């Protein structure tokens, strides 16, 4: 029956494309219809790369303030994973910010984030995040793929595999990067990889300076008509090869060539934000063509309007091992206003209701100080940190979970990275247990084989 079934499968419609990824302009995804009624159509993930301190943003700890400069109680840290502070004297470091309640909900937000504080009633703050990797690159890998193993599909690729594209002239998954702050860690392109899923699902990095996408523009002296002839010829050759090999990846290659050709006309107009009204540019703090996080937030809104399913922004510079007060000020100046502007802009355009926004880093920072001098820093921390979500079916104005009184460990309503992924998929109308692909003898999922839960307390 195994051999007969394999032979029969080759005769069935769509059998040459077991992942459902035919080279069609409007691939509809494998979750069609949805498992649940969706609350969100798209995701904008705002990654503060380097790991912003929860103790200078959303996690107010008056007890830590009182113990500033004293020895950290060993009961908190004995046997716990510590990165660069291992074997060193551990001193408490109180917040380098003041906190106040904001909005009708009374959300506690620090003085470093006055603009995000202005949209406090639109965001749900999770103060009990936990992750499993304490160094940057593996922590990004875990946050993006739900796995410690490099090469697994990223959450953007999983989302597009499940739901498909909403447009035909742009990729379904776009990545934008910016830099500014202390010690900007590099971000590898494998963080938006499609892994074992078809390559057409991988993220495409757009550049806000120079050519938006490398190698997409026509060579000098080549007209669009001539370029179209070349694409048609390559497509025909690829299809001849596909008839011989029945390789689904060839269909992906055909689709990517054709998408690149359509992008030649769609991307330049998209990336030129100079046609935005001045009041919109001022709201974001964006300067056309400057490559800043502010311009990328504005581009994220334009990408969302054009039907991009998953948009991921990285701002590199939040790795504050020293100069915490100085560089929290620098990074907040870059990221606070544009983040709030994106939320407000989507809201006034009626798009926030079906756009899920996620803000946070790959981990948090320790309540202990690192380095000396007048402006010390904080080390990496995985036992408890903060993120926030907004829009797309999220209850605004709520706070979820808590860390202990010194902000070391999450102790109430813990939210694991896998729970974040499960919640994101649920809001998109996907059951995280049912979105899987057979690979190397296992049914692979974004949330892995471990137990993950949807954080229902965050849902509207």
ChimeraX attribute file (.defattr): number of C-alpha atoms within 10 A of each C-alpha:
attribute: neighborCount
match mode: 1-to-1
recipient: residues
	/A:1	7
	/A:2	7
	/A:3	8
	/A:4	8
	/A:5	9
	/A:6	11
	/A:7	11
	/A:8	12
	/A:9	14
	/A:10	13
	/A:11	10
	/A:12	9
	/A:13	8
	/A:14	13
	/A:15	15
	/A:16	20
	/A:17	16
	/A:18	11
	/A:19	16
	/A:20	17
	/A:21	24
	/A:22	20
	/A:23	19
	/A:24	13
	/A:25	14
	/A:26	13
	/A:27	18
	/A:28	19
	/A:29	19
	/A:30	17
	/A:31	19
	/A:32	12
	/A:33	12
	/A:34	16
	/A:35	15
	/A:36	14
	/A:37	12
	/A:38	16
	/A:39	21
	/A:40	24
	/A:41	21
	/A:42	29
	/A:43	26
	/A:44	27
	/A:45	20
	/A:46	24
	/A:47	22
	/A:48	22
	/A:49	27
	/A:50	32
	/A:51	27
	/A:52	29
	/A:53	29
	/A:54	25
	/A:55	27
	/A:56	24
	/A:57	24
	/A:58	25
	/A:59	26
	/A:60	25
	/A:61	19
	/A:62	15
	/A:63	13
	/A:64	22
	/A:65	16
	/A:66	13
	/A:67	16
	/A:68	18
	/A:69	15
	/A:70	13
	/A:71	13
	/A:72	20
	/A:73	13
	/A:74	9
	/A:75	8
	/A:76	13
	/A:77	14
	/A:78	9
	/A:79	8
	/A:80	11
	/A:81	16
	/A:82	17
	/A:83	14
	/A:84	13
	/A:85	17
	/A:86	10
	/A:87	8
	/A:88	8
	/A:89	11
	/A:90	19
	/A:91	17
	/A:92	21
	/A:93	25
	/A:94	22
	/A:95	23
	/A:96	18
	/A:97	17
	/A:98	13
	/A:99	22
	/A:100	12
	/A:101	13
	/A:102	19
	/A:103	14
	/A:104	9
	/A:105	15
	/A:106	15
	/A:107	22
	/A:108	20
	/A:109	25
	/A:110	24
	/A:111	19
	/A:112	23
	/A:113	23
	/A:114	17
	/A:115	19
	/A:116	25
	/A:117	24
	/A:118	16
	/A:119	20
	/A:120	25
	/A:121	19
	/A:122	24
	/A:123	27
	/A:124	24
	/A:125	26
	/A:126	25
	/A:127	27
	/A:128	26
	/A:129	26
	/A:130	23
	/A:131	21
	/A:132	19
	/A:133	20
	/A:134	20
	/A:135	16
	/A:136	20
	/A:137	19
	/A:138	18
	/A:139	23
	/A:140	25
	/A:141	24
	/A:142	23
	/A:143	26
	/A:144	24
	/A:145	31
	/A:146	25
	/A:147	23
	/A:148	16
	/A:149	10
	/A:150	15
	/A:151	16
	/A:152	25
	/A:153	30
	/A:154	26
	/A:155	26
	/A:156	30
	/A:157	30
	/A:158	25
	/A:159	27
	/A:160	28
	/A:161	28
	/A:162	22
	/A:163	24
	/A:164	22
	/A:165	24
	/A:166	21
	/A:167	15
	/A:168	18
	/A:169	22
	/A:170	23
	/A:171	26
	/A:172	28
	/A:173	26
	/A:174	22
	/A:175	22
	/A:176	25
	/A:177	20
	/A:178	21
	/A:179	20
	/A:180	19
	/A:181	21
	/A:182	21
	/A:183	16
	/A:184	17
	/A:185	16
	/A:186	13
	/A:187	16
	/A:188	11
	/A:189	12
	/A:190	17
	/A:191	25
	/A:192	27
	/A:193	26
	/A:194	24
	/A:195	19
	/A:196	13
	/A:197	20
	/A:198	21
	/A:199	19
	/A:200	26
	/A:201	27
	/A:202	28
	/A:203	27
	/A:204	20
	/A:205	20
	/A:206	19
	/A:207	18
	/A:208	23
	/A:209	13
	/A:210	10
	/A:211	14
	/A:212	18
	/A:213	18
	/A:214	11
	/A:215	9
	/A:216	16
	/A:217	19
	/A:218	13
	/A:219	9
	/A:220	6
	/A:221	7
	/A:222	10
	/A:223	11
	/A:224	14
	/A:225	9
	/A:226	12
	/A:227	15
	/A:228	14
	/A:229	12
	/A:230	12
	/A:231	17
	/A:232	15
	/A:233	12
	/A:234	16
	/A:235	19
	/A:236	13
	/A:237	12
	/A:238	15
	/A:239	16
	/A:240	12
	/A:241	13
	/A:242	16
	/A:243	11
	/A:244	8
	/A:245	11
	/A:246	16
	/A:247	13
	/A:248	20
	/A:249	18
	/A:250	21
	/A:251	23
	/A:252	19
	/A:253	18
	/A:254	22
	/A:255	19
	/A:256	17
	/A:257	17
	/A:258	21
	/A:259	18
	/A:260	20
	/A:261	19
	/A:262	16
	/A:263	19
	/A:264	17
	/A:265	13
	/A:266	14
	/A:267	20
	/A:268	14
	/A:269	11
	/A:270	16
	/A:271	23
	/A:272	14
	/A:273	20
	/A:274	13
	/A:275	11
	/A:276	11
	/A:277	9
	/A:278	12
	/A:279	9
	/A:280	13
	/A:281	20
	/A:282	14
	/A:283	17
	/A:284	24
	/A:285	22
	/A:286	23
	/A:287	15
	/A:288	20
	/A:289	16
	/A:290	13
	/A:291	18
	/A:292	23
	/A:293	29
	/A:294	27
	/A:295	23
	/A:296	32
	/A:297	27
	/A:298	26
	/A:299	23
	/A:300	24
	/A:301	19
	/A:302	15
	/A:303	24
	/A:304	21
	/A:305	13
	/A:306	16
	/A:307	18
	/A:308	27
	/A:309	28
	/A:310	28
	/A:311	27
	/A:312	23
	/A:313	23
	/A:314	20
	/A:315	26
	/A:316	25
	/A:317	25
	/A:318	27
	/A:319	28
	/A:320	26
	/A:321	21
	/A:322	21
	/A:323	19
	/A:324	25
	/A:325	18
	/A:326	16
	/A:327	22
	/A:328	26
	/A:329	17
	/A:330	17
	/A:331	21
	/A:332	23
	/A:333	18
	/A:334	21
	/A:335	23
	/A:336	20
	/A:337	21
	/A:338	28
	/A:339	24
	/A:340	22
	/A:341	24
	/A:342	22
	/A:343	23
	/A:344	19
	/A:345	19
	/A:346	18
	/A:347	16
	/A:348	9
	/A:349	10
	/A:350	11
	/A:351	21
	/A:352	22
	/A:353	17
	/A:354	21
	/A:355	28
	/A:356	25
	/A:357	25
	/A:358	21
	/A:359	18
	/A:360	22
	/A:361	27
	/A:362	30
	/A:363	32
	/A:364	29
	/A:365	28
	/A:366	28
	/A:367	29
	/A:368	26
	/A:369	25
	/A:370	25
	/A:371	14
	/A:372	10
	/A:373	9
	/A:374	10
	/A:375	15
	/A:376	18
	/A:377	26
	/A:378	25
	/A:379	23
	/A:380	27
	/A:381	27
	/A:382	25
	/A:383	26
	/A:384	29
	/A:385	33
	/A:386	30
	/A:387	24
	/A:388	19
	/A:389	25
	/A:390	26
	/A:391	26
	/A:392	24
	/A:393	22
	/A:394	27
	/A:395	20
	/A:396	21
	/A:397	20
	/A:398	19
	/A:399	21
	/A:400	19
	/A:401	18
	/A:402	21
	/A:403	23
	/A:404	15
	/A:405	15
	/A:406	25
	/A:407	27
	/A:408	21
	/A:409	24
	/A:410	22
	/A:411	16
	/A:412	13
	/A:413	16
	/A:414	21
	/A:415	24
	/A:416	20
	/A:417	23
	/A:418	25
	/A:419	21
	/A:420	22
	/A:421	22
	/A:422	23
	/A:423	23
	/A:424	29
	/A:425	26
	/A:426	25
	/A:427	25
	/A:428	27
	/A:429	22
	/A:430	24
	/A:431	19
	/A:432	23
	/A:433	18
	/A:434	11
	/A:435	20
	/A:436	19
	/A:437	17
	/A:438	11
	/A:439	11
	/A:440	7
	/A:441	7
	/A:442	10
	/A:443	14
	/A:444	18
	/A:445	22
	/A:446	25
	/A:447	24
	/A:448	16
	/A:449	11
	/A:450	7
	/A:451	10
	/A:452	19
	/A:453	17
	/A:454	20
	/A:455	19
	/A:456	11
	/A:457	14
	/A:458	21
	/A:459	17
	/A:460	11
